[in-house]
């Protein structure tokens, strides 16, 4: 029989702690540190300071920052008997993880380019670009 007027007693590390649930009991939180993601800081009071989230610098993100700009896209197609390399010029309409959609001003055609074939892109105007952790565009050397 349990005495309902007496708090439970448990032994942890050989020490008797009245009123502390055992480790296997639901709700046990004694001496458990907070979850901390890598790089986060903890205040003296034990609060976790969240790290700012930055979008990583990938080609797709750079292209998205420059929608509406005209670029020349240099593509390579392996094992193609008709053409191994091809150049496309057009206005960037969309960019995804694996593709770019451009439109040719002269013909109005929309072209879907695959990132796997992209070698590089040339622009004739300044680009919008944000490197992770840097606010705004980095200064130019001009």
KAQUINOR-V233539 format. One record per residue. NEAR is the number of other ideal C-beta (glycine too) atoms within 12 Angstrom. D_FIRST is the distance of its C-alpha to the first C-alpha in Angstrom with 1 decimal. Layout:
# KAQUINOR-V233539
near: [NEAR NEAR]
d_first: [D_FIRST D_FIRST]
This chain:
# KAQUINOR-V233539
near: [4 8 8 7 6 10 14 17 16 20 13 18 11 7 10 13 19 13 13 21 18 16 17 9 14 8 11 15 12 16 11 10 10 17 11 16 13 8 14 16 16 17 12 7 8 13 12 17 16 15 15 13 11 14 17 14 18 20 28 26 22 29 34 25 24 28 22 21 27 24 35 24 34 19 29 19 20 12 9 12 7 8 13 15 17 20 23 31 26 30 30 36 27 23 31 19 16 17 24 34 27 34 25 21 15 10 13 12 16 19 27 21 37 21 23 15 26 30 21 17 29 17 23 11 14 13 26 20 24 21 19 17 15 14 10 11 15 16 8 8 4 4]
d_first: [0.0 3.8 6.6 9.1 12.0 11.8 13.5 12.6 14.5 16.7 19.5 22.8 26.0 24.4 23.7 20.4 20.4 17.8 17.5 19.4 18.2 18.9 22.3 21.3 19.5 21.8 23.4 23.7 27.0 27.1 30.5 31.9 35.6 37.3 39.3 42.9 45.8 48.6 51.0 48.8 48.4 45.3 45.8 44.5 41.8 40.6 42.3 44.0 47.6 48.8 52.0 54.9 55.5 59.1 60.8 62.0 65.7 66.6 70.0 68.5 67.2 70.6 72.4 70.1 71.0 74.7 74.8 78.3 80.1 82.6 81.9 83.7 81.3 82.3 80.7 81.0 80.7 80.4 82.3 84.1 87.7 89.1 87.7 85.5 85.2 85.5 85.6 84.4 85.0 83.2 81.1 77.3 75.6 72.2 70.3 67.2 65.5 67.9 70.9 73.4 75.4 78.8 81.7 85.3 87.3 90.6 89.4 86.2 84.5 80.7 79.8 76.4 76.3 73.6 72.1 72.3 76.1 76.4 78.2 78.7 79.7 82.5 82.7 85.8 83.9 81.1 77.5 74.4 72.0 68.7 67.3 63.5 62.6 66.1 66.8 70.1 72.9 73.7 77.1 80.0 82.5 85.5]
